């Protein structure tokens, strides 16, 4: 599914977001390898005068609420 998402975004010239887990699945890299590569890319972008935050956006996990309705909704 992740490769399909990447392929469709590329084919239709669309902007798409990918999580670390998505990229790990696509590239086969470990989390540690990927984080090292991201830091290397961020540094290269800074040296080239670009803003790395346009390419890599840290996102904090969202807390979610889970509701159970044991008697269904009436």
Predicted model as a PDB file, atoms N, CA, C, CB and O in Angstrom, pLDDT in the B-factor column:
MODEL        1                                                                  
ATOM      1  N   UNK A   1       0.816  -1.191   0.000  1.00 65.00           N  
ATOM      2  CA  UNK A   1       0.000   0.000   0.000  1.00 65.00           C  
ATOM      3  C   UNK A   1       0.860   1.255   0.000  1.00 65.00           C  
ATOM      4  CB  UNK A   1      -0.929  -0.002   1.193  1.00 65.00           C  
ATOM      5  O   UNK A   1       0.548   2.227  -0.688  1.00 65.00           O  
ATOM      6  N   UNK A   2       1.947   1.233   0.775  1.00 67.00           N  
ATOM      7  CA  UNK A   2       2.805   2.415   0.866  1.00 67.00           C  
ATOM      8  C   UNK A   2       3.484   2.708  -0.469  1.00 67.00           C  
ATOM      9  CB  UNK A   2       3.860   2.225   1.962  1.00 67.00           C  
ATOM     10  O   UNK A   2       3.616   3.863  -0.871  1.00 67.00           O  
ATOM     11  N   UNK A   3       3.914   1.638  -1.153  1.00 71.00           N  
ATOM     12  CA  UNK A   3       4.524   1.836  -2.466  1.00 71.00           C  
ATOM     13  C   UNK A   3       3.502   2.366  -3.455  1.00 71.00           C  
ATOM     14  CB  UNK A   3       5.132   0.528  -2.983  1.00 71.00           C  
ATOM     15  O   UNK A   3       3.831   3.179  -4.319  1.00 71.00           O  
ATOM     16  N   UNK A   4       2.270   1.911  -3.333  1.00 82.00           N  
ATOM     17  CA  UNK A   4       1.188   2.396  -4.190  1.00 82.00           C  
ATOM     18  C   UNK A   4       0.966   3.883  -3.945  1.00 82.00           C  
ATOM     19  CB  UNK A   4      -0.120   1.602  -3.934  1.00 82.00           C  
ATOM     20  O   UNK A   4       0.806   4.657  -4.888  1.00 82.00           O  
ATOM     21  N   UNK A   5       0.959   4.278  -2.675  1.00 75.00           N  
ATOM     22  CA  UNK A   5       0.792   5.684  -2.298  1.00 75.00           C  
ATOM     23  C   UNK A   5       1.904   6.534  -2.910  1.00 75.00           C  
ATOM     24  CB  UNK A   5       0.786   5.839  -0.759  1.00 75.00           C  
ATOM     25  O   UNK A   5       1.642   7.608  -3.452  1.00 75.00           O  
ATOM     26  N   UNK A   6       3.142   6.053  -2.823  1.00 73.00           N  
ATOM     27  CA  UNK A   6       4.277   6.768  -3.370  1.00 73.00           C  
ATOM     28  C   UNK A   6       4.180   6.848  -4.893  1.00 73.00           C  
ATOM     29  CB  UNK A   6       5.585   6.094  -2.951  1.00 73.00           C  
ATOM     30  O   UNK A   6       4.433   7.903  -5.474  1.00 73.00           O  
ATOM     31  N   UNK A   7       3.820   5.757  -5.533  1.00 81.00           N  
ATOM     32  CA  UNK A   7       3.711   5.710  -6.989  1.00 81.00           C  
ATOM     33  C   UNK A   7       2.614   6.634  -7.498  1.00 81.00           C  
ATOM     34  CB  UNK A   7       3.443   4.285  -7.452  1.00 81.00           C  
ATOM     35  O   UNK A   7       2.810   7.345  -8.483  1.00 81.00           O  
ATOM     36  N   UNK A   8       1.465   6.629  -6.839  1.00 81.00           N  
ATOM     37  CA  UNK A   8       0.361   7.500  -7.258  1.00 81.00           C  
ATOM     38  C   UNK A   8       0.717   8.973  -7.089  1.00 81.00           C  
ATOM     39  CB  UNK A   8      -0.905   7.176  -6.460  1.00 81.00           C  
ATOM     40  O   UNK A   8       0.407   9.794  -7.953  1.00 81.00           O  
ATOM     41  N   UNK A   9       1.363   9.305  -5.984  1.00 78.00           N  
ATOM     42  CA  UNK A   9       1.771  10.692  -5.770  1.00 78.00           C  
ATOM     43  C   UNK A   9       2.730  11.139  -6.873  1.00 78.00           C  
ATOM     44  CB  UNK A   9       2.432  10.855  -4.384  1.00 78.00           C  
ATOM     45  O   UNK A   9       2.633  12.259  -7.376  1.00 78.00           O  
ATOM     46  N   UNK A  10       3.639  10.270  -7.235  1.00 80.00           N  
ATOM     47  CA  UNK A  10       4.601  10.588  -8.293  1.00 80.00           C  
ATOM     48  C   UNK A  10       3.913  10.687  -9.655  1.00 80.00           C  
ATOM     49  CB  UNK A  10       5.709   9.527  -8.341  1.00 80.00           C  
ATOM     50  O   UNK A  10       4.176  11.618 -10.416  1.00 80.00           O  
ATOM     51  N   UNK A  11       3.048   9.747  -9.958  1.00 88.00           N  
ATOM     52  CA  UNK A  11       2.380   9.713 -11.265  1.00 88.00           C  
ATOM     53  C   UNK A  11       1.478  10.922 -11.486  1.00 88.00           C  
ATOM     54  CB  UNK A  11       1.562   8.439 -11.400  1.00 88.00           C  
ATOM     55  O   UNK A  11       1.370  11.424 -12.605  1.00 88.00           O  
ATOM     56  N   UNK A  12       0.832  11.390 -10.420  1.00 86.00           N  
ATOM     57  CA  UNK A  12      -0.094  12.508 -10.556  1.00 86.00           C  
ATOM     58  C   UNK A  12       0.492  13.825 -10.059  1.00 86.00           C  
ATOM     59  CB  UNK A  12      -1.364  12.210  -9.810  1.00 86.00           C  
ATOM     60  O   UNK A  12      -0.224  14.810  -9.880  1.00 86.00           O  
ATOM     61  N   UNK A  13       1.820  13.827  -9.837  1.00 84.00           N  
ATOM     62  CA  UNK A  13       2.532  15.038  -9.418  1.00 84.00           C  
ATOM     63  C   UNK A  13       1.877  15.656  -8.183  1.00 84.00           C  
ATOM     64  CB  UNK A  13       2.570  16.066 -10.568  1.00 84.00           C  
ATOM     65  O   UNK A  13       1.677  16.869  -8.112  1.00 84.00           O  
ATOM     66  N   UNK A  14       1.549  14.810  -7.222  1.00 82.00           N  
ATOM     67  CA  UNK A  14       0.918  15.250  -5.986  1.00 82.00           C  
ATOM     68  C   UNK A  14       1.928  15.227  -4.845  1.00 82.00           C  
ATOM     69  CB  UNK A  14      -0.295  14.364  -5.651  1.00 82.00           C  
ATOM     70  O   UNK A  14       2.893  14.463  -4.864  1.00 82.00           O  
ATOM     71  N   UNK A  15       1.690  16.073  -3.859  1.00 77.00           N  
ATOM     72  CA  UNK A  15       2.513  16.100  -2.652  1.00 77.00           C  
ATOM     73  C   UNK A  15       1.944  15.100  -1.666  1.00 77.00           C  
ATOM     74  CB  UNK A  15       2.570  17.529  -2.030  1.00 77.00           C  
ATOM     75  O   UNK A  15       0.739  15.097  -1.414  1.00 77.00           O  
ATOM     76  N   UNK A  16       2.780  14.264  -1.111  1.00 81.00           N  
ATOM     77  CA  UNK A  16       2.302  13.238  -0.184  1.00 81.00           C  
ATOM     78  C   UNK A  16       3.215  13.198   1.035  1.00 81.00           C  
ATOM     79  CB  UNK A  16       2.244  11.844  -0.874  1.00 81.00           C  
ATOM     80  O   UNK A  16       4.411  13.472   0.929  1.00 81.00           O  
ATOM     81  N   UNK A  17       2.658  12.860   2.181  1.00 82.00           N  
ATOM     82  CA  UNK A  17       3.427  12.736   3.412  1.00 82.00           C  
ATOM     83  C   UNK A  17       3.661  11.259   3.714  1.00 82.00           C  
ATOM     84  CB  UNK A  17       2.700  13.433   4.592  1.00 82.00           C  
ATOM     85  O   UNK A  17       2.800  10.412   3.475  1.00 82.00           O  
ATOM     86  N   UNK A  18       4.860  10.971   4.252  1.00 85.00           N  
ATOM     87  CA  UNK A  18       5.216   9.608   4.626  1.00 85.00           C  
ATOM     88  C   UNK A  18       5.780   9.617   6.034  1.00 85.00           C  
ATOM     89  CB  UNK A  18       6.234   9.000   3.626  1.00 85.00           C  
ATOM     90  O   UNK A  18       6.593  10.475   6.379  1.00 85.00           O  
ATOM     91  N   UNK A  19       5.355   8.673   6.837  1.00 87.00           N  
ATOM     92  CA  UNK A  19       5.863   8.546   8.205  1.00 87.00           C  
ATOM     93  C   UNK A  19       7.189   7.790   8.182  1.00 87.00           C  
ATOM     94  CB  UNK A  19       4.830   7.819   9.120  1.00 87.00           C  
ATOM     95  O   UNK A  19       7.583   7.235   7.156  1.00 87.00           O  
ATOM     96  N   UNK A  20       7.869   7.779   9.325  1.00 90.00           N  
ATOM     97  CA  UNK A  20       9.086   6.975   9.431  1.00 90.00           C  
ATOM     98  C   UNK A  20       8.785   5.514   9.123  1.00 90.00           C  
ATOM     99  CB  UNK A  20       9.705   7.108  10.836  1.00 90.00           C  
ATOM    100  O   UNK A  20       9.553   4.849   8.428  1.00 90.00           O  
ATOM    101  N   UNK A  21       7.674   5.021   9.637  1.00 90.00           N  
ATOM    102  CA  UNK A  21       7.312   3.621   9.377  1.00 90.00           C  
ATOM    103  C   UNK A  21       7.088   3.373   7.891  1.00 90.00           C  
ATOM    104  CB  UNK A  21       6.052   3.240  10.162  1.00 90.00           C  
ATOM    105  O   UNK A  21       7.477   2.326   7.373  1.00 90.00           O  
ATOM    106  N   UNK A  22       6.465   4.327   7.200  1.00 88.00           N  
ATOM    107  CA  UNK A  22       6.266   4.196   5.753  1.00 88.00           C  
ATOM    108  C   UNK A  22       7.609   4.082   5.039  1.00 88.00           C  
ATOM    109  CB  UNK A  22       5.468   5.397   5.201  1.00 88.00           C  
ATOM    110  O   UNK A  22       7.811   3.182   4.223  1.00 88.00           O  
ATOM    111  N   UNK A  23       8.522   4.994   5.347  1.00 89.00           N  
ATOM    112  CA  UNK A  23       9.820   5.009   4.662  1.00 89.00           C  
ATOM    113  C   UNK A  23      10.635   3.775   5.033  1.00 89.00           C  
ATOM    114  CB  UNK A  23      10.607   6.290   5.014  1.00 89.00           C  
ATOM    115  O   UNK A  23      11.349   3.229   4.192  1.00 89.00           O  
ATOM    116  N   UNK A  24      10.533   3.331   6.288  1.00 92.00           N  
ATOM    117  CA  UNK A  24      11.238   2.110   6.693  1.00 92.00           C  
ATOM    118  C   UNK A  24      10.757   0.919   5.870  1.00 92.00           C  
ATOM    119  CB  UNK A  24      11.031   1.835   8.200  1.00 92.00           C  
ATOM    120  O   UNK A  24      11.561   0.082   5.460  1.00 92.00           O  
ATOM    121  N   UNK A  25       9.459   0.841   5.628  1.00 90.00           N  
ATOM    122  CA  UNK A  25       8.899  -0.247   4.832  1.00 90.00           C  
ATOM    123  C   UNK A  25       9.358  -0.152   3.381  1.00 90.00           C  
ATOM    124  CB  UNK A  25       7.369  -0.231   4.903  1.00 90.00           C  
ATOM    125  O   UNK A  25       9.709  -1.160   2.768  1.00 90.00           O  
ATOM    126  N   UNK A  26       9.353   1.061   2.836  1.00 87.00           N  
ATOM    127  CA  UNK A  26       9.717   1.263   1.437  1.00 87.00           C  
ATOM    128  C   UNK A  26      11.199   0.980   1.199  1.00 87.00           C  
ATOM    129  CB  UNK A  26       9.382   2.689   1.005  1.00 87.00           C  
ATOM    130  O   UNK A  26      11.554   0.321   0.222  1.00 87.00           O  
ATOM    131  N   UNK A  27      12.081   1.482   2.100  1.00 90.00           N  
ATOM    132  CA  UNK A  27      13.527   1.380   1.864  1.00 90.00           C  
ATOM    133  C   UNK A  27      14.181   0.167   2.514  1.00 90.00           C  
ATOM    134  CB  UNK A  27      14.200   2.614   2.362  1.00 90.00           C  
ATOM    135  O   UNK A  27      15.271  -0.244   2.115  1.00 90.00           O  
ATOM    136  N   UNK A  28      13.511  -0.408   3.521  1.00 94.00           N  
ATOM    137  CA  UNK A  28      14.108  -1.529   4.236  1.00 94.00           C  
ATOM    138  C   UNK A  28      15.121  -1.102   5.285  1.00 94.00           C  
ATOM    139  CB  UNK A  28      14.762  -2.453   3.264  1.00 94.00           C  
ATOM    140  O   UNK A  28      15.801  -1.947   5.868  1.00 94.00           O  
ATOM    141  N   UNK A  29      15.231   0.194   5.531  1.00 95.00           N  
ATOM    142  CA  UNK A  29      16.167   0.691   6.538  1.00 95.00           C  
ATOM    143  C   UNK A  29      15.573   0.548   7.936  1.00 95.00           C  
ATOM    144  CB  UNK A  29      16.530   2.162   6.259  1.00 95.00           C  
ATOM    145  O   UNK A  29      14.355   0.512   8.109  1.00 95.00           O  
ATOM    146  N   UNK A  30      16.455   0.467   8.928  1.00 96.00           N  
ATOM    147  CA  UNK A  30      15.995   0.454  10.318  1.00 96.00           C  
ATOM    148  C   UNK A  30      15.672   1.887  10.730  1.00 96.00           C  
ATOM    149  CB  UNK A  30      17.072  -0.178  11.272  1.00 96.00           C  
ATOM    150  O   UNK A  30      16.043   2.837  10.041  1.00 96.00           O  
ATOM    151  N   UNK A  31      14.987   2.035  11.845  1.00 94.00           N  
ATOM    152  CA  UNK A  31      14.645   3.363  12.355  1.00 94.00           C  
ATOM    153  C   UNK A  31      15.916   4.185  12.594  1.00 94.00           C  
ATOM    154  CB  UNK A  31      13.824   3.248  13.664  1.00 94.00           C  
ATOM    155  O   UNK A  31      15.970   5.364  12.243  1.00 94.00           O  
ATOM    156  N   UNK A  32      16.932   3.564  13.187  1.00 96.00           N  
ATOM    157  CA  UNK A  32      18.179   4.256  13.477  1.00 96.00           C  
ATOM    158  C   UNK A  32      18.870   4.712  12.196  1.00 96.00           C  
ATOM    159  CB  UNK A  32      19.107   3.356  14.281  1.00 96.00           C  
ATOM    160  O   UNK A  32      19.348   5.844  12.116  1.00 96.00           O  
ATOM    161  N   UNK A  33      18.925   3.835  11.194  1.00 96.00           N  
ATOM    162  CA  UNK A  33      19.541   4.194   9.912  1.00 96.00           C  
ATOM    163  C   UNK A  33      18.801   5.356   9.266  1.00 96.00           C  
ATOM    164  CB  UNK A  33      19.558   2.985   8.961  1.00 96.00           C  
ATOM    165  O   UNK A  33      19.416   6.287   8.746  1.00 96.00           O  
ATOM    166  N   UNK A  34      17.501   5.293   9.304  1.00 94.00           N  
ATOM    167  CA  UNK A  34      16.688   6.330   8.679  1.00 94.00           C  
ATOM    168  C   UNK A  34      16.865   7.666   9.396  1.00 94.00           C  
ATOM    169  CB  UNK A  34      15.211   5.921   8.677  1.00 94.00           C  
ATOM    170  O   UNK A  34      16.995   8.703   8.745  1.00 94.00           O  
ATOM    171  N   UNK A  35      16.872   7.653  10.715  1.00 94.00           N  
ATOM    172  CA  UNK A  35      17.067   8.897  11.466  1.00 94.00           C  
ATOM    173  C   UNK A  35      18.441   9.499  11.184  1.00 94.00           C  
ATOM    174  CB  UNK A  35      16.904   8.644  12.972  1.00 94.00           C  
ATOM    175  O   UNK A  35      18.571  10.720  11.098  1.00 94.00           O  
ATOM    176  N   UNK A  36      19.464   8.663  11.038  1.00 96.00           N  
ATOM    177  CA  UNK A  36      20.796   9.154  10.686  1.00 96.00           C  
ATOM    178  C   UNK A  36      20.785   9.785   9.296  1.00 96.00           C  
ATOM    179  CB  UNK A  36      21.828   8.011  10.745  1.00 96.00           C  
ATOM    180  O   UNK A  36      21.382  10.839   9.081  1.00 96.00           O  
ATOM    181  N   UNK A  37      20.104   9.135   8.359  1.00 94.00           N  
ATOM    182  CA  UNK A  37      20.035   9.660   6.996  1.00 94.00           C  
ATOM    183  C   UNK A  37      19.278  10.980   6.958  1.00 94.00           C  
ATOM    184  CB  UNK A  37      19.368   8.645   6.064  1.00 94.00           C  
ATOM    185  O   UNK A  37      19.654  11.893   6.223  1.00 94.00           O  
ATOM    186  N   UNK A  38      18.210  11.084   7.749  1.00 93.00           N  
ATOM    187  CA  UNK A  38      17.448  12.333   7.806  1.00 93.00           C  
ATOM    188  C   UNK A  38      18.328  13.454   8.343  1.00 93.00           C  
ATOM    189  CB  UNK A  38      16.186  12.168   8.687  1.00 93.00           C  
ATOM    190  O   UNK A  38      18.330  14.554   7.791  1.00 93.00           O  
ATOM    191  N   UNK A  39      19.072  13.190   9.405  1.00 95.00           N  
ATOM    192  CA  UNK A  39      19.952  14.221   9.965  1.00 95.00           C  
ATOM    193  C   UNK A  39      21.022  14.635   8.960  1.00 95.00           C  
ATOM    194  CB  UNK A  39      20.612  13.718  11.257  1.00 95.00           C  
ATOM    195  O   UNK A  39      21.359  15.815   8.865  1.00 95.00           O  
ATOM    196  N   UNK A  40      21.556  13.676   8.214  1.00 96.00           N  
ATOM    197  CA  UNK A  40      22.553  13.985   7.182  1.00 96.00           C  
ATOM    198  C   UNK A  40      21.923  14.858   6.092  1.00 96.00           C  
ATOM    199  CB  UNK A  40      23.131  12.676   6.565  1.00 96.00           C  
ATOM    200  O   UNK A  40      22.522  15.845   5.663  1.00 96.00           O  
ATOM    201  N   UNK A  41      20.730  14.499   5.651  1.00 94.00           N  
ATOM    202  CA  UNK A  41      20.034  15.281   4.627  1.00 94.00           C  
ATOM    203  C   UNK A  41      19.688  16.671   5.124  1.00 94.00           C  
ATOM    204  CB  UNK A  41      18.770  14.566   4.182  1.00 94.00           C  
ATOM    205  O   UNK A  41      19.799  17.643   4.377  1.00 94.00           O  
ATOM    206  N   UNK A  42      19.268  16.776   6.385  1.00 94.00           N  
ATOM    207  CA  UNK A  42      18.958  18.087   6.964  1.00 94.00           C  
ATOM    208  C   UNK A  42      20.190  18.984   6.936  1.00 94.00           C  
ATOM    209  CB  UNK A  42      18.439  17.936   8.412  1.00 94.00           C  
ATOM    210  O   UNK A  42      20.105  20.158   6.576  1.00 94.00           O  
ATOM    211  N   UNK A  43      21.339  18.422   7.320  1.00 97.00           N  
ATOM    212  CA  UNK A  43      22.584  19.192   7.334  1.00 97.00           C  
ATOM    213  C   UNK A  43      22.966  19.629   5.918  1.00 97.00           C  
ATOM    214  CB  UNK A  43      23.724  18.362   7.962  1.00 97.00           C  
ATOM    215  O   UNK A  43      23.394  20.765   5.718  1.00 97.00           O  
ATOM    216  N   UNK A  44      22.817  18.746   4.942  1.00 97.00           N  
ATOM    217  CA  UNK A  44      23.125  19.094   3.553  1.00 97.00           C  
ATOM    218  C   UNK A  44      22.210  20.210   3.049  1.00 97.00           C  
ATOM    219  CB  UNK A  44      22.992  17.857   2.650  1.00 97.00           C  
ATOM    220  O   UNK A  44      22.657  21.099   2.323  1.00 97.00           O  
ATOM    221  N   UNK A  45      20.943  20.168   3.428  1.00 95.00           N  
ATOM    222  CA  UNK A  45      20.010  21.215   3.019  1.00 95.00           C  
ATOM    223  C   UNK A  45      20.384  22.555   3.647  1.00 95.00           C  
ATOM    224  CB  UNK A  45      18.576  20.833   3.403  1.00 95.00           C  
ATOM    225  O   UNK A  45      20.319  23.593   2.987  1.00 95.00           O  
ATOM    226  N   UNK A  46      20.774  22.533   4.921  1.00 96.00           N  
ATOM    227  CA  UNK A  46      21.199  23.764   5.597  1.00 96.00           C  
ATOM    228  C   UNK A  46      22.420  24.340   4.896  1.00 96.00           C  
ATOM    229  CB  UNK A  46      21.508  23.498   7.093  1.00 96.00           C  
ATOM    230  O   UNK A  46      22.486  25.545   4.654  1.00 96.00           O  
ATOM    231  N   UNK A  47      23.377  23.498   4.573  1.00 97.00           N  
ATOM    232  CA  UNK A  47      24.597  23.941   3.889  1.00 97.00           C  
ATOM    233  C   UNK A  47      24.300  24.493   2.505  1.00 97.00           C  
ATOM    234  CB  UNK A  47      25.588  22.792   3.781  1.00 97.00           C  
ATOM    235  O   UNK A  47      25.023  25.357   2.009  1.00 97.00           O  
ATOM    236  N   UNK A  48      23.239  23.998   1.881  1.00 97.00           N  
ATOM    237  CA  UNK A  48      22.849  24.481   0.550  1.00 97.00           C  
ATOM    238  C   UNK A  48      21.959  25.724   0.641  1.00 97.00           C  
ATOM    239  CB  UNK A  48      22.118  23.372  -0.223  1.00 97.00           C  
ATOM    240  O   UNK A  48      21.509  26.244  -0.379  1.00 97.00           O  
ATOM    241  N   UNK A  49      21.707  26.198   1.868  1.00 97.00           N  
ATOM    242  CA  UNK A  49      20.906  27.396   2.047  1.00 97.00           C  
ATOM    243  C   UNK A  49      19.407  27.140   1.990  1.00 97.00           C  
ATOM    244  CB  UNK A  49      21.274  28.397   1.013  1.00 97.00           C  
ATOM    245  O   UNK A  49      18.627  28.080   1.831  1.00 97.00           O  
ATOM    246  N   UNK A  50      18.998  25.901   2.116  1.00 96.00           N  
ATOM    247  CA  UNK A  50      17.567  25.571   2.076  1.00 96.00           C  
ATOM    248  C   UNK A  50      17.057  25.298   3.489  1.00 96.00           C  
ATOM    249  CB  UNK A  50      17.309  24.340   1.160  1.00 96.00           C  
ATOM    250  O   UNK A  50      17.838  25.063   4.412  1.00 96.00           O  
ATOM    251  N   UNK A  51      15.751  25.332   3.640  1.00 95.00           N  
ATOM    252  CA  UNK A  51      15.114  25.074   4.915  1.00 95.00           C  
ATOM    253  C   UNK A  51      14.751  23.587   5.000  1.00 95.00           C  
ATOM    254  CB  UNK A  51      13.856  25.969   5.095  1.00 95.00           C  
ATOM    255  O   UNK A  51      13.867  23.130   4.275  1.00 95.00           O  
ATOM    256  N   UNK A  52      15.422  22.824   5.880  1.00 93.00           N  
ATOM    257  CA  UNK A  52      15.136  21.393   5.966  1.00 93.00           C  
ATOM    258  C   UNK A  52      13.728  21.094   6.477  1.00 93.00           C  
ATOM    259  CB  UNK A  52      16.146  20.728   6.863  1.00 93.00           C  
ATOM    260  O   UNK A  52      13.211  19.998   6.256  1.00 93.00           O  
ATOM    261  N   UNK A  53      13.102  22.058   7.159  1.00 91.00           N  
ATOM    262  CA  UNK A  53      11.744  21.837   7.664  1.00 91.00           C  
ATOM    263  C   UNK A  53      10.710  21.760   6.544  1.00 91.00           C  
ATOM    264  CB  UNK A  53      11.366  22.944   8.629  1.00 91.00           C  
ATOM    265  O   UNK A  53       9.575  21.339   6.771  1.00 91.00           O  
ATOM    266  N   UNK A  54      11.098  22.163   5.347  1.00 88.00           N  
ATOM    267  CA  UNK A  54      10.198  22.003   4.202  1.00 88.00           C  
ATOM    268  C   UNK A  54      10.180  20.563   3.700  1.00 88.00           C  
ATOM    269  CB  UNK A  54      10.611  22.941   3.069  1.00 88.00           C  
ATOM    270  O   UNK A  54       9.291  20.173   2.942  1.00 88.00           O  
ATOM    271  N   UNK A  55      11.162  19.779   4.123  1.00 88.00           N  
ATOM    272  CA  UNK A  55      11.286  18.396   3.665  1.00 88.00           C  
ATOM    273  C   UNK A  55      11.015  17.389   4.774  1.00 88.00           C  
ATOM    274  CB  UNK A  55      12.666  18.163   3.098  1.00 88.00           C  
ATOM    275  O   UNK A  55      10.486  16.306   4.523  1.00 88.00           O  
ATOM    276  N   UNK A  56      11.375  17.746   5.987  1.00 88.00           N  
ATOM    277  CA  UNK A  56      11.247  16.844   7.127  1.00 88.00           C  
ATOM    278  C   UNK A  56      10.489  17.568   8.234  1.00 88.00           C  
ATOM    279  CB  UNK A  56      12.648  16.361   7.628  1.00 88.00           C  
ATOM    280  O   UNK A  56      10.949  18.590   8.743  1.00 88.00           O  
ATOM    281  N   UNK A  57       9.342  17.043   8.598  1.00 85.00           N  
ATOM    282  CA  UNK A  57       8.514  17.694   9.613  1.00 85.00           C  
ATOM    283  C   UNK A  57       8.313  16.748  10.794  1.00 85.00           C  
ATOM    284  CB  UNK A  57       7.145  18.123   9.017  1.00 85.00           C  
ATOM    285  O   UNK A  57       7.647  15.719  10.676  1.00 85.00           O  
ATOM    286  N   UNK A  58       8.903  17.116  11.941  1.00 82.00           N  
ATOM    287  CA  UNK A  58       8.648  16.279  13.114  1.00 82.00           C  
ATOM    288  C   UNK A  58       7.199  16.459  13.569  1.00 82.00           C  
ATOM    289  CB  UNK A  58       9.633  16.628  14.267  1.00 82.00           C  
ATOM    290  O   UNK A  58       6.680  17.575  13.603  1.00 82.00           O  
ATOM    291  N   UNK A  59       6.572  15.364  13.911  1.00 80.00           N  
ATOM    292  CA  UNK A  59       5.180  15.392  14.347  1.00 80.00           C  
ATOM    293  C   UNK A  59       5.080  14.629  15.655  1.00 80.00           C  
ATOM    294  CB  UNK A  59       4.229  14.786  13.265  1.00 80.00           C  
ATOM    295  O   UNK A  59       5.529  13.487  15.758  1.00 80.00           O  
ATOM    296  N   UNK A  60       4.490  15.264  16.645  1.00 80.00           N  
ATOM    297  CA  UNK A  60       4.281  14.601  17.927  1.00 80.00           C  
ATOM    298  C   UNK A  60       3.055  13.695  17.826  1.00 80.00           C  
ATOM    299  CB  UNK A  60       4.109  15.642  19.072  1.00 80.00           C  
ATOM    300  O   UNK A  60       2.062  14.061  17.198  1.00 80.00           O  
ATOM    301  N   UNK A  61       3.121  12.530  18.436  1.00 76.00           N  
ATOM    302  CA  UNK A  61       1.953  11.640  18.407  1.00 76.00           C  
ATOM    303  C   UNK A  61       0.749  12.310  19.073  1.00 76.00           C  
ATOM    304  CB  UNK A  61       2.274  10.299  19.110  1.00 76.00           C  
ATOM    305  O   UNK A  61       0.879  13.001  20.083  1.00 76.00           O  
ATOM    306  N   UNK A  62      -0.400  12.089  18.491  1.00 79.00           N  
ATOM    307  CA  UNK A  62      -1.636  12.641  19.022  1.00 79.00           C  
ATOM    308  C   UNK A  62      -2.239  11.666  20.013  1.00 79.00           C  
ATOM    309  CB  UNK A  62      -2.633  12.953  17.891  1.00 79.00           C  
ATOM    310  O   UNK A  62      -2.231  10.454  19.797  1.00 79.00           O  
ATOM    311  N   UNK A  63      -2.753  12.200  21.088  1.00 83.00           N  
ATOM    312  CA  UNK A  63      -3.497  11.352  22.022  1.00 83.00           C  
ATOM    313  C   UNK A  63      -4.894  11.182  21.456  1.00 83.00           C  
ATOM    314  CB  UNK A  63      -3.536  11.968  23.475  1.00 83.00           C  
ATOM    315  O   UNK A  63      -5.484  12.130  20.937  1.00 83.00           O  
ATOM    316  N   UNK A  64      -5.406   9.997  21.556  1.00 81.00           N  
ATOM    317  CA  UNK A  64      -6.741   9.742  21.031  1.00 81.00           C  
ATOM    318  C   UNK A  64      -7.654   9.241  22.138  1.00 81.00           C  
ATOM    319  CB  UNK A  64      -6.689   8.728  19.879  1.00 81.00           C  
ATOM    320  O   UNK A  64      -7.206   8.663  23.128  1.00 81.00           O  
ATOM    321  N   UNK A  65      -8.902   9.470  21.950  1.00 79.00           N  
ATOM    322  CA  UNK A  65      -9.908   8.955  22.879  1.00 79.00           C  
ATOM    323  C   UNK A  65     -10.595   7.780  22.213  1.00 79.00           C  
ATOM    324  CB  UNK A  65     -10.943  10.059  23.284  1.00 79.00           C  
ATOM    325  O   UNK A  65     -10.961   7.846  21.040  1.00 79.00           O  
ATOM    326  N   UNK A  66     -10.766   6.716  22.958  1.00 76.00           N  
ATOM    327  CA  UNK A  66     -11.442   5.533  22.452  1.00 76.00           C  
ATOM    328  C   UNK A  66     -12.714   5.350  23.279  1.00 76.00           C  
ATOM    329  CB  UNK A  66     -10.515   4.260  22.523  1.00 76.00           C  
ATOM    330  O   UNK A  66     -12.667   5.318  24.509  1.00 76.00           O  
ATOM    331  N   UNK A  67     -13.830   5.234  22.603  1.00 77.00           N  
ATOM    332  CA  UNK A  67     -15.110   5.049  23.266  1.00 77.00           C  
ATOM    333  C   UNK A  67     -15.671   3.681  22.908  1.00 77.00           C  
ATOM    334  CB  UNK A  67     -16.102   6.168  22.876  1.00 77.00           C  
ATOM    335  O   UNK A  67     -15.664   3.275  21.746  1.00 77.00           O  
ATOM    336  N   UNK A  68     -16.146   2.991  23.907  1.00 77.00           N  
ATOM    337  CA  UNK A  68     -16.785   1.701  23.705  1.00 77.00           C  
ATOM    338  C   UNK A  68     -18.269   1.827  24.029  1.00 77.00           C  
ATOM    339  CB  UNK A  68     -16.117   0.605  24.577  1.00 77.00           C  
ATOM    340  O   UNK A  68     -18.644   2.449  25.023  1.00 77.00           O  
ATOM    341  N   UNK A  69     -19.077   1.255  23.217  1.00 78.00           N  
ATOM    342  CA  UNK A  69     -20.522   1.274  23.403  1.00 78.00           C  
ATOM    343  C   UNK A  69     -21.001  -0.177  23.530  1.00 78.00           C  
ATOM    344  CB  UNK A  69     -21.243   2.015  22.213  1.00 78.00           C  
ATOM    345  O   UNK A  69     -21.449  -0.769  22.548  1.00 78.00           O  
ATOM    346  N   UNK A  70     -20.908  -0.747  24.734  1.00 77.00           N  
ATOM    347  CA  UNK A  70     -21.239  -2.158  24.890  1.00 77.00           C  
ATOM    348  C   UNK A  70     -22.701  -2.485  24.589  1.00 77.00           C  
ATOM    349  CB  UNK A  70     -20.914  -2.592  26.281  1.00 77.00           C  
ATOM    350  O   UNK A  70     -23.026  -3.622  24.247  1.00 77.00           O  
ATOM    351  N   UNK A  71     -23.572  -1.501  24.714  1.00 78.00           N  
ATOM    352  CA  UNK A  71     -24.994  -1.741  24.430  1.00 78.00           C  
ATOM    353  C   UNK A  71     -25.422  -1.104  23.104  1.00 78.00           C  
ATOM    354  CB  UNK A  71     -25.861  -1.194  25.573  1.00 78.00           C  
ATOM    355  O   UNK A  71     -26.615  -0.982  22.827  1.00 78.00           O  
ATOM    356  N   UNK A  72     -24.446  -0.702  22.291  1.00 76.00           N  
ATOM    357  CA  UNK A  72     -24.754  -0.066  21.016  1.00 76.00           C  
ATOM    358  C   UNK A  72     -25.223   1.370  21.202  1.00 76.00           C  
ATOM    359  CB  UNK A  72     -25.810  -0.864  20.275  1.00 76.00           C  
ATOM    360  O   UNK A  72     -25.286   1.866  22.326  1.00 76.00           O  
ATOM    361  N   UNK A  73     -25.544   2.023  20.121  1.00 73.00           N  
ATOM    362  CA  UNK A  73     -26.062   3.386  20.151  1.00 73.00           C  
ATOM    363  C   UNK A  73     -27.567   3.366  19.983  1.00 73.00           C  
ATOM    364  CB  UNK A  73     -25.410   4.249  19.057  1.00 73.00           C  
ATOM    365  O   UNK A  73     -28.083   2.660  19.117  1.00 73.00           O  
ATOM    366  N   UNK A  74     -28.273   4.123  20.792  1.00 65.00           N  
ATOM    367  CA  UNK A  74     -29.738   4.150  20.714  1.00 65.00           C  
ATOM    368  C   UNK A  74     -30.217   5.499  20.261  1.00 65.00           C  
ATOM    369  CB  UNK A  74     -30.364   3.801  22.060  1.00 65.00           C  
ATOM    370  O   UNK A  74     -31.422   5.716  20.135  1.00 65.00           O  
TER     371      UNK A  74                                                      
ENDMDL                                                                          
END                                                                             
